[in-house]
Amino acid sequence: MPDLSRRRALTAAAALAGATALAVPAARASAPAHDHDSPAAFDEVYKGRRIQGRPTSEGGHHHHGGGYSVSVDGVELHVMRNADGTWISVVSHYDPVSTPRAAARAAVDELRGARLLPFPAPAN
């Protein structure tokens, strides 16, 4: 067997370190979110609108809500937790925020006084 040169040893060590560096974050990213990550409940009046949120035992609308329910003036605001931990709602879908409370506040801002309609809206 040929002697292992210094160059080959360093190349092998660098390759191994690079593979390990890529594998560890990938393994962490694929780990499922746990219920202890669920935000605390809230109930407040924001800009004259009552917003509420609470953890639920069910998964929310089509199981996207991450076990969390949000409402604006008693009407359910459908929220979804993204893979990166941010939240979006049906009203502010393209503006991810850090918490369901922030999603409810963003929806109130976007509604500009309009009433939140049930989703899907009833057919006329």
Secondary structure as UniProt FT lines:
FT   HELIX           6..29
FT   HELIX           35..37
FT   STRAND          42..46
FT   TURN            47..48
FT   STRAND          49..55
FT   HELIX           61..63
FT   STRAND          68..72
FT   TURN            73..74
FT   STRAND          75..77
FT   STRAND          79..81
FT   TURN            83..84
FT   STRAND          87..89
FT   TURN            93..94
FT   HELIX           100..111
FT   TURN            112..113
//
